[in-house]
Amino acid sequence: MLDSCTNYECYKGLYSSFNSVNMFEIAHSLHRQFGGDPWCIYRGKHLLSFVDNHDVPRLASILTDKSCLRPAHGMLFGMPGIPCVYYGSEWGIAGEKGGPDGDWALRPALDEPAPNELTAFIKQLAHLRSTDGAAARALNYGAYRNVVIQNKQLLFERACDDATVLVAVNAVGEPYTFGAGELNGSFVDLLADGAPTVELTGALELAPYEVRYLLRA
């Protein structure tokens, strides 16, 4: 009877995939829930997605490699569901569950910290989801399909009738080049400065810890 519910399976898959450097875990969960096979359980549903909340450790505390804060949020806003950012995590603050203060460490009173690169990145991701246009339609309502799954990288597609966005995630501190037939043609590089149109010929280069959203032009 609820309009939505929290997606704890993919919450666990997100941080665990980055900590174990195993993108197969989150890719399996996302396909199981939202993929195109008849047995996938949440096709067309919009679960509440998150990397942390009031009841679990802050992502900045649970990640083994803190540089993965950026790609983990890039994955969150690219996957199906309603992305939710718990207050304070847009600045990358830490917070452990339990201890002498119980769960109150997860719910501190905050003076607004100075914005940082993570804050700006999350703001950019949220803007893509909240504005009118083809990219927002694909990210909010598009179907999910795994394109390339590696231990350290994941490329997946979000597509609706009139829009397709490819989401590429590099989970490690070394560059990587994807190769896939889906990477042929003209794309708008949504997260690059000025959102330029790029021509790809079956390959896509990612910098360390980079996330790219490519809207097929």
LUMSEGU-735325 format. One record per residue: x, y, z of N, C-alpha, C, O in turn. Coordinates in steps of 0.02 Angstrom, whole numbers, always signed. Example, Ala and Ser with C-alpha at 12.3 -4.5 7.8 and 13.67 -1.06 7.14 Angstrom:
NODE    n_x    n_y    n_z   ca_x   ca_y   ca_z    c_x    c_y    c_z    o_x    o_y    o_z
NODE   +660   -284   +390   +615   -225   +390   +660   -165   +390   +712   -166   +423
NODE   +642   -112   +354   +684    -53   +357   +645     +2   +394   +670    +57   +402
// end
This chain:
NODE    n_x    n_y    n_z   ca_x   ca_y   ca_z    c_x    c_y    c_z    o_x    o_y    o_z
NODE    +41    -60     +0     +0     +0     +0    +43    +64     +0    +15   +119     -1
NODE   +109    +56     +1   +153   +114     +2   +167   +138    -69   +167    +99   -117
NODE   +179   +203    -77   +200   +229   -142   +270   +207   -159   +286   +198   -218
NODE   +312   +197   -109   +381   +174   -120   +406   +141    -56   +373   +144     -5
NODE   +465   +111    -60   +497    +84     -1   +573    +87    -11   +596    +94    -67
NODE   +610    +81    +43   +683    +88    +40   +715    +26     +8   +694    -30    +20
NODE   +766    +39    -32   +800    -14    -69   +864    -34    -32   +919    -13    -50
NODE   +856    -75    +20   +914    -95    +60   +959   -145    +24  +1019   -147    +37
NODE   +931   -183    -21   +974   -230    -59  +1027   -191    -98  +1086   -209    -97
NODE  +1006   -139   -133  +1054   -100   -173  +1096    -53   -130  +1151    -35   -149
NODE  +1070    -33    -72  +1113     +4    -24  +1174    -39     -6  +1230    -15     -9
NODE  +1161   -101    +13  +1217   -145    +31  +1261   -158    -30  +1322   -158    -24
NODE  +1230   -169    -88  +1269   -183   -148  +1314   -125   -168  +1368   -136   -195
NODE  +1291    -63   -156  +1331     -5   -175  +1396     -2   -136  +1450     -4   -165
NODE  +1392     +3    -70  +1455    +11    -32  +1497    -52    -35  +1559    -48    -37
NODE  +1465   -110    -35  +1502   -173    -36  +1539   -183   -102  +1595   -209   -102
NODE  +1509   -163   -157  +1541   -170   -222  +1605   -128   -226  +1655   -150   -254
NODE  +1602    -67   -198  +1661    -25   -198  +1714    -50   -149  +1773    -47   -164
NODE  +1693    -75    -92  +1741    -99    -42  +1776   -163    -65  +1835   -173    -51
NODE  +1740   -206    -99  +1769   -269   -121  +1796   -265   -193  +1823   -314   -219
NODE  +1788   -208   -224  +1806   -196   -294  +1775   -252   -336  +1809   -289   -372
NODE  +1709   -257   -331  +1671   -309   -365  +1605   -280   -389  +1554   -286   -355
NODE  +1606   -249   -448  +1545   -219   -476  +1493   -271   -496  +1435   -254   -510
NODE  +1512   -335   -497  +1463   -386   -514  +1407   -389   -462  +1350   -405   -478
NODE  +1423   -372   -399  +1372   -375   -346  +1315   -326   -359  +1257   -345   -362
NODE  +1332   -262   -368  +1279   -213   -379  +1246   -223   -447  +1186   -211   -454
NODE  +1285   -244   -497  +1255   -257   -563  +1204   -313   -559  +1151   -310   -591
NODE  +1219   -365   -520  +1171   -421   -512  +1107   -396   -477  +1052   -412   -499
NODE  +1115   -357   -424  +1056   -332   -388  +1013   -288   -432   +952   -294   -432
NODE  +1045   -243   -470  +1007   -197   -512   +971   -235   -567   +914   -218   -584
NODE  +1003   -285   -596   +968   -324   -647   +911   -365   -616   +856   -369   -643
NODE   +925   -395   -559   +874   -436   -525   +812   -394   -511   +756   -418   -517
NODE   +821   -331   -493   +765   -289   -475   +733   -256   -536   +671   -255   -542
NODE   +774   -228   -581   +748   -183   -632   +762   -204   -704   +744   -168   -750
NODE   +794   -262   -714   +813   -282   -781   +754   -300   -826   +696   -297   -805
NODE   +770   -319   -887   +719   -330   -937   +690   -400   -939   +643   -412   -978
NODE   +715   -447   -899   +688   -514   -900   +621   -518   -863   +609   -479   -817
NODE   +577   -564   -883   +510   -567   -852   +512   -579   -777   +465   -560   -742
NODE   +566   -611   -752   +568   -627   -681   +596   -571   -638   +596   -576   -577
NODE   +619   -516   -669   +646   -461   -630   +590   -429   -589   +535   -418   -615
NODE   +603   -414   -526   +548   -407   -478   +520   -336   -471   +463   -329   -448
NODE   +557   -284   -490   +532   -216   -479   +530   -174   -543   +536   -113   -540
NODE   +521   -206   -599   +518   -168   -662   +461   -117   -659   +405   -134   -641
NODE   +476    -55   -676   +426     -3   -675   +411    +26   -607   +369    +70   -600
NODE   +446     +1   -555   +436    +27   -487   +491    +78   -472   +543    +80   -505
NODE   +478   +120   -422   +524   +174   -405   +539   +171   -330   +507   +204   -290
NODE   +588   +130   -313   +608   +122   -243   +651   +181   -221   +683   +214   -262
NODE   +652   +194   -156   +694   +247   -127   +765   +221   -121   +778   +174    -84
NODE   +812   +253   -157   +881   +230   -160   +925   +276   -118   +912   +336   -114
NODE   +976   +248    -87  +1018   +288    -43  +1085   +254    -32  +1092   +193    -42
NODE  +1136   +293    -13  +1200   +265     +7  +1210   +267    +82  +1254   +233   +109
NODE  +1169   +306   +117  +1167   +305   +190  +1102   +339   +213  +1069   +373   +173
NODE  +1086   +330   +276  +1026   +363   +304  +1033   +369   +380  +1088   +359   +407
NODE   +978   +384   +414   +980   +395   +486   +992   +332   +527  +1001   +335   +588
NODE   +993   +274   +494   +994   +211   +529  +1056   +169   +514  +1064   +115   +542
NODE  +1100   +193   +470  +1159   +154   +449  +1220   +200   +449  +1211   +261   +448
NODE  +1280   +174   +451  +1340   +217   +451  +1343   +262   +389  +1320   +243   +335
NODE  +1371   +321   +398  +1382   +366   +342  +1428   +332   +291  +1474   +296   +310
NODE  +1414   +345   +227  +1456   +316   +175  +1529   +334   +184  +1572   +292   +173
NODE  +1543   +395   +205  +1613   +416   +215  +1648   +376   +269  +1709   +373   +271
NODE  +1610   +345   +315  +1639   +304   +367  +1646   +231   +346  +1690   +196   +371
NODE  +1603   +208   +302  +1602   +137   +286  +1644   +119   +225  +1662    +61   +216
NODE  +1659   +169   +182  +1700   +155   +123  +1773   +144   +142  +1801   +183   +180
NODE  +1802    +92   +115  +1874    +79   +125  +1916   +132    +91  +1965   +156   +119
NODE  +1897   +150    +30  +1932   +201    -10  +1886   +262    -15  +1836   +261    -51
NODE  +1904   +315    +21  +1860   +374    +23  +1854   +408    -44  +1807   +446    -55
NODE  +1899   +395    -91  +1893   +423   -158  +1833   +395   -195  +1814   +421   -247
NODE  +1804   +341   -169  +1745   +311   -201  +1680   +347   -184  +1627   +328   -208
NODE  +1684   +399   -142  +1623   +438   -128  +1593   +465   -193  +1532   +464   -202
NODE  +1635   +489   -238  +1610   +518   -301  +1578   +464   -345  +1520   +472   -364
NODE  +1613   +410   -363  +1580   +360   -406  +1520   +326   -373  +1474   +306   -409
NODE  +1520   +319   -307  +1462   +288   -274  +1400   +332   -282  +1346   +306   -295
NODE  +1407   +397   -276  +1351   +442   -287  +1332   +445   -361  +1273   +451   -378
NODE  +1381   +440   -405  +1366   +436   -476  +1324   +376   -493  +1279   +379   -534
NODE  +1340   +319   -461  +1300   +259   -470  +1229   +269   -443  +1180   +250   -475
NODE  +1224   +298   -383  +1159   +309   -351  +1112   +348   -397  +1055   +329   -405
NODE  +1136   +403   -425  +1092   +446   -465  +1082   +418   -536  +1036   +440   -571
NODE  +1123   +370   -557  +1113   +340   -623  +1068   +280   -623  +1039   +264   -675
NODE  +1062   +246   -568  +1022   +184   -565   +948   +199   -558   +930   +255   -540
NODE   +905   +151   -570   +833   +161   -560   +817   +176   -487   +853   +156   -442
NODE   +762   +212   -478   +740   +229   -411   +739   +304   -399   +754   +343   -443
NODE   +722   +322   -337   +719   +392   -316   +780   +405   -271   +780   +384   -214
NODE   +832   +438   -296   +892   +447   -256   +880   +494   -197   +851   +548   -205
NODE   +902   +473   -139   +893   +512    -78   +962   +524    -47  +1000   +478    -36
NODE   +977   +588    -32  +1040   +606     +0  +1024   +625    +72   +987   +672    +85
NODE  +1053   +590   +119  +1043   +604   +190  +1081   +667   +209  +1139   +676   +189
NODE  +1049   +710   +247  +1078   +776   +261  +1150   +769   +288  +1163   +727   +331
NODE  +1194   +810   +264  +1264   +808   +285  +1308   +766   +240  +1368   +779   +233
NODE  +1279   +715   +208  +1320   +672   +165  +1339   +706   +100  +1385   +684    +65
NODE  +1303   +760    +82  +1324   +798    +23  +1390   +833    +34  +1421   +857    -14
NODE  +1412   +838    +97  +1478   +865   +113  +1528   +810   +128  +1586   +824   +141
NODE  +1505   +748   +128  +1549   +692   +142  +1567   +684   +215  +1621   +660   +231
NODE  +1521   +703   +261  +1537   +696   +332  +1536   +623   +353  +1502   +581   +322
NODE  +1573   +608   +406  +1576   +540   +433  +1525   +531   +489  +1500   +581   +515
NODE  +1511   +469   +506  +1465   +454   +561  +1459   +380   +570  +1439   +344   +524
NODE  +1475   +355   +629  +1472   +284   +643  +1411   +267   +684  +1390   +306   +727
NODE  +1382   +210   +671  +1323   +186   +709  +1346   +155   +774  +1397   +121   +777
NODE  +1308   +166   +828  +1324   +136   +892  +1373   +178   +932  +1376   +238   +922
NODE  +1410   +146   +977  +1456   +182  +1019  +1420   +210  +1081  +1361   +196  +1091
NODE  +1456   +249  +1121  +1426   +274  +1184  +1366   +320  +1173  +1323   +325  +1217
NODE  +1363   +353  +1115  +1307   +398  +1102  +1251   +365  +1061  +1206   +399  +1038
NODE  +1255   +299  +1053  +1204   +264  +1014  +1204   +289   +942  +1257   +300   +912
NODE  +1144   +297   +915  +1139   +318   +845  +1142   +393   +836  +1137   +418   +780
NODE  +1149   +431   +891  +1148   +503   +885  +1207   +529   +843  +1204   +584   +816
NODE  +1261   +490   +839  +1317   +511   +797  +1298   +515   +723  +1332   +548   +684
NODE  +1244   +481   +705  +1220   +483   +636  +1176   +543   +623  +1159   +557   +566
NODE  +1157   +579   +675  +1106   +631   +669  +1129   +696   +704  +1092   +723   +745
NODE  +1188   +720   +687  +1214   +779   +723  +1179   +843   +701  +1153   +848   +645
NODE  +1181   +893   +745  +1164   +961   +724  +1223   +989   +686  +1280   +981   +707
NODE  +1210  +1021   +630  +1264  +1043   +586  +1260  +1118   +572  +1207  +1144   +557
NODE  +1316  +1151   +578  +1325  +1214   +544  +1344  +1197   +473  +1382  +1150   +461
NODE  +1319  +1235   +424  +1331  +1218   +354  +1405  +1220   +338  +1435  +1274   +341
NODE  +1435  +1163   +322  +1506  +1164   +303  +1515  +1200   +236  +1467  +1212   +199
NODE  +1577  +1216   +221  +1591  +1246   +156  +1580  +1194   +101  +1600  +1136   +109
NODE  +1548  +1213    +46  +1540  +1166    -10  +1608  +1141    -34  +1658  +1177    -31
NODE  +1608  +1080    -58  +1670  +1051    -84  +1655  +1018   -152  +1600  +1026   -178
NODE  +1704   +982   -179  +1694   +951   -245  +1638   +900   -244  +1601   +894   -293
NODE  +1631   +863   -190  +1576   +814   -186  +1509   +849   -186  +1462   +827   -219
NODE  +1504   +904   -148  +1441   +943   -146  +1422   +965   -216  +1364   +958   -237
NODE  +1470   +992   -253  +1456  +1017   -320  +1436   +960   -367  +1392   +968   -409
NODE  +1468   +902   -359  +1452   +844   -401  +1381   +819   -388  +1344   +805   -435
NODE  +1362   +813   -325  +1295   +790   -309  +1243   +840   -333  +1190   +821   -357
NODE  +1258   +904   -327  +1212   +955   -353  +1203   +947   -428  +1148   +955   -454
NODE  +1257   +933   -463  +1254   +922   -536  +1212   +861   -553  +1171   +863   -598
NODE  +1221   +807   -516  +1182   +746   -527  +1108   +758   -514  +1066   +737   -553
NODE  +1093   +794   -459  +1023   +808   -443   +991   +852   -497   +932   +842   -514
NODE  +1029   +899   -523  +1002   +943   -576   +982   +902   -637   +930   +915   -668
NODE  +1023   +853   -656  +1006   +811   -715   +940   +774   -705   +902   +765   -752
NODE   +927   +753   -644   +866   +716   -629   +804   +760   -626   +749   +738   -639
NODE   +814   +824   -608   +757   +866   -591   +735   +914   -646   +685   +948   -638
NODE   +772   +918   -701   +754   +963   -754   +717   +926   -809   +723   +865   -816
NODE   +679   +962   -849   +645   +932   -906   +697   +915   -959   +750   +947   -964
NODE   +683   +864   -998   +728   +846  -1052   +737   +771  -1057   +715   +733  -1014
NODE   +771   +751  -1110   +780   +680  -1125   +820   +644  -1071   +803   +588  -1053
NODE   +873   +676  -1046   +914   +643   -996   +874   +628   -933   +879   +573   -906
NODE   +834   +676   -910   +794   +665   -850   +743   +609   -861   +731   +569   -816
NODE   +713   +607   -919   +664   +554   -933   +696   +485   -929   +669   +439   -900
NODE   +756   +478   -960   +790   +414   -959   +811   +395   -888   +803   +337   -868
NODE   +838   +443   -850   +863   +427   -783   +807   +415   -734   +814   +374   -688
NODE   +751   +450   -742   +695   +442   -695   +651   +382   -712   +625   +349   -667
NODE   +641   +369   -776   +591   +320   -796   +617   +264   -842   +580   +217   -858
NODE   +680   +269   -863   +705   +221   -911   +716   +152   -882   +726   +143   -822
NODE   +714   +102   -926   +730    +33   -908   +805    +27   -893   +844    +71   -911
NODE   +823    -27   -860   +893    -39   -841   +920    -98   -880   +887   -149   -889
NODE   +983    -90   -905  +1017   -147   -939  +1092   -142   -926  +1122    -90   -938
NODE  +1122   -197   -902  +1194   -201   -897  +1225   -207   -967  +1201   -246  -1007
NODE  +1276   -168   -980  +1311   -170  -1045  +1379   -203  -1038  +1393   -252  -1073
NODE  +1421   -179   -993  +1487   -209   -979  +1496   -212   -903  +1490   -161   -869
NODE  +1512   -272   -878  +1525   -280   -806  +1596   -305   -797  +1614   -358   -823
NODE  +1636   -267   -761  +1703   -288   -740  +1706   -284   -664  +1663   -253   -633
NODE  +1757   -313   -634  +1764   -307   -562  +1769   -234   -540  +1741   -214   -489
NODE  +1807   -195   -579  +1823   -126   -558  +1782    -73   -594  +1785    -15   -576
NODE  +1744    -93   -644  +1706    -44   -684  +1638    -73   -702  +1628   -134   -705
NODE  +1590    -27   -715  +1524    -48   -737  +1497     +3   -788  +1502    +63   -778
NODE  +1469    -23   -842  +1435    +18   -892  +1364     -8   -898  +1354    -67   -913
NODE  +1314    +36   -886  +1245    +14   -893  +1205    +66   -930  +1225   +124   -938
NODE  +1146    +45   -953  +1103    +87   -995  +1038   +100   -960  +1009    +56   -929
NODE  +1015   +163   -965   +948   +182   -944   +912   +208  -1006   +934   +257  -1036
NODE   +858   +177  -1026   +826   +195  -1090   +750   +194  -1083   +721   +149  -1055
NODE   +719   +246  -1111   +647   +248  -1120   +634   +258  -1195   +680   +254  -1235
NODE   +572   +271  -1214   +554   +271  -1284   +595   +320  -1326   +614   +305  -1383
NODE   +609   +379  -1298   +640   +431  -1339   +708   +453  -1312   +734   +504  -1336
NODE   +738   +418  -1265   +801   +440  -1236   +840   +381  -1209   +812   +334  -1180
NODE   +906   +384  -1218   +951   +332  -1192  +1011   +366  -1159  +1043   +409  -1190
NODE  +1026   +347  -1097  +1085   +371  -1063  +1127   +311  -1043  +1102   +263  -1014
NODE  +1192   +314  -1060  +1240   +264  -1037  +1276   +292   -976  +1299   +349   -976
NODE  +1280   +252   -923  +1314   +271   -862  +1377   +228   -854  +1372   +167   -852
NODE  +1434   +261   -851  +1498   +226   -846  +1531   +244   -779  +1536   +302   -762
NODE  +1552   +193   -742  +1579   +203   -675  +1647   +167   -670  +1653   +109   -687
NODE  +1697   +204   -646  +1763   +176   -632  +1774   +179   -557  +1776   +233   -528
NODE  +1781   +121   -525  +1783   +117   -452  +1853   +120   -423  +1861   +114   -363
NODE  +1904   +129   -465  +1973   +124   -440  +2015   +184   -464  +1994   +223   -507
NODE  +2075   +190   -435  +2118   +246   -448  +2165   +237   -506  +2223   +257   -503
NODE  +2140   +207   -559  +2179   +199   -620  +2133   +207   -680  +2074   +191   -675
NODE  +2158   +233   -735  +2114   +244   -793  +2091   +178   -823  +2122   +125   -812
NODE  +2037   +181   -861  +2009   +122   -894  +1974   +143   -957  +1946   +197   -961
NODE  +1976    +99  -1007  +1940   +112  -1070  +1889    +56  -1082  +1907     -3  -1088
NODE  +1826    +75  -1085  +1773    +29  -1102  +1773    +18  -1177  +1788    +63  -1216
NODE  +1757    -43  -1198  +1743    -58  -1267  +1675    -92  -1273  +1663   -143  -1241
NODE  +1631    -64  -1314  +1564    -93  -1322  +1531    -64  -1385  +1543     -6  -1402
NODE  +1492   -104  -1419  +1457    -79  -1478  +1409    -23  -1463  +1397    +19  -1506
NODE  +1383    -20  -1402  +1338    +34  -1382  +1373   +101  -1380  +1340   +153  -1378
NODE  +1439   +101  -1382  +1478   +163  -1377  +1496   +190  -1446  +1549   +221  -1455
NODE  +1454   +178  -1495  +1464   +205  -1562  +1413   +260  -1574  +1353   +251  -1561
NODE  +1436   +317  -1600  +1391   +370  -1618  +1404   +434  -1581  +1456   +444  -1550
NODE  +1355   +479  -1583  +1359   +545  -1552  +1324   +543  -1484  +1270   +516  -1477
NODE  +1357   +573  -1434  +1330   +574  -1367  +1342   +643  -1336  +1392   +676  -1350
NODE  +1295   +665  -1294  +1306   +724  -1253  +1337   +701  -1188  +1309   +661  -1152
NODE  +1396   +728  -1173  +1434   +709  -1113  +1407   +751  -1055  +1432   +806  -1042
NODE  +1356   +726  -1021  +1314   +767   -977  +1351   +796   -917  +1332   +850   -893
NODE  +1402   +762   -892  +1437   +786   -832  +1500   +826   -848  +1532   +852   -802
NODE  +1517   +831   -911  +1576   +870   -930  +1558   +944   -933  +1500   +962   -942
NODE  +1607   +988   -924  +1595  +1060   -927  +1565  +1079   -994  +1592  +1064  -1047
NODE  +1507  +1111   -991  +1473  +1133  -1052  +1434  +1078  -1086  +1403  +1091  -1138
NODE  +1433  +1017  -1059  +1397   +960  -1089  +1409   +956  -1164  +1362   +962  -1203
NODE  +1472   +946  -1185  +1486   +944  -1257  +1460   +880  -1290  +1448   +830  -1256
NODE  +1451   +883  -1355  +1435   +822  -1394  +1501   +790  -1414  +1547   +823  -1439
NODE  +1506   +724  -1402  +1567   +687  -1419  +1550   +631  -1468  +1495   +604  -1466
NODE  +1597   +615  -1510  +1590   +561  -1558  +1631   +501  -1533  +1691   +507  -1522
NODE  +1598   +444  -1524  +1631   +384  -1500  +1631   +330  -1553  +1584   +325  -1593
NODE  +1683   +292  -1554  +1690   +237  -1603  +1701   +171  -1568  +1748   +134  -1583
NODE  +1657   +156  -1520  +1659    +92  -1486  +1701    +91  -1424  +1709    +38  -1393
NODE  +1729   +147  -1403  +1772   +149  -1343  +1757   +212  -1303  +1736   +263  -1331
NODE  +1768   +207  -1237  +1757   +264  -1192  +1811   +262  -1139  +1819   +212  -1103
NODE  +1848   +317  -1133  +1901   +322  -1083  +1874   +353  -1019  +1837   +402  -1020
NODE  +1893   +322   -962  +1875   +348   -897  +1939   +363   -857  +1985   +323   -856
NODE  +1940   +420   -824  +1994   +436   -778  +1984   +398   -713  +1931   +368   -703
NODE  +2034   +397   -669  +2024   +364   -604  +1964   +391   -566  +1954   +452   -561
NODE  +1923   +346   -540  +1863   +362   -501  +1812   +404   -540  +1770   +437   -509
NODE  +1815   +403   -605  +1770   +446   -645  +1702   +413   -657  +1697   +352   -660
NODE  +1652   +455   -662  +1585   +435   -684  +1567   +478   -744  +1578   +538   -743
NODE  +1539   +447   -796  +1516   +484   -854  +1445   +463   -871  +1428   +404   -869
NODE  +1403   +513   -886  +1335   +502   -910  +1334   +525   -983  +1349   +583   -997
NODE  +1316   +480  -1028  +1316   +495  -1099  +1246   +488  -1127  +1217   +433  -1128
NODE  +1218   +544  -1149  +1151   +544  -1180  +1159   +536  -1256  +1192   +576  -1289
NODE  +1128   +484  -1283  +1134   +473  -1355  +1100   +531  -1392  +1042   +546  -1381
NODE  +1139   +562  -1436  +1115   +622  -1472  +1072   +602  -1532  +1047   +645  -1569
// end
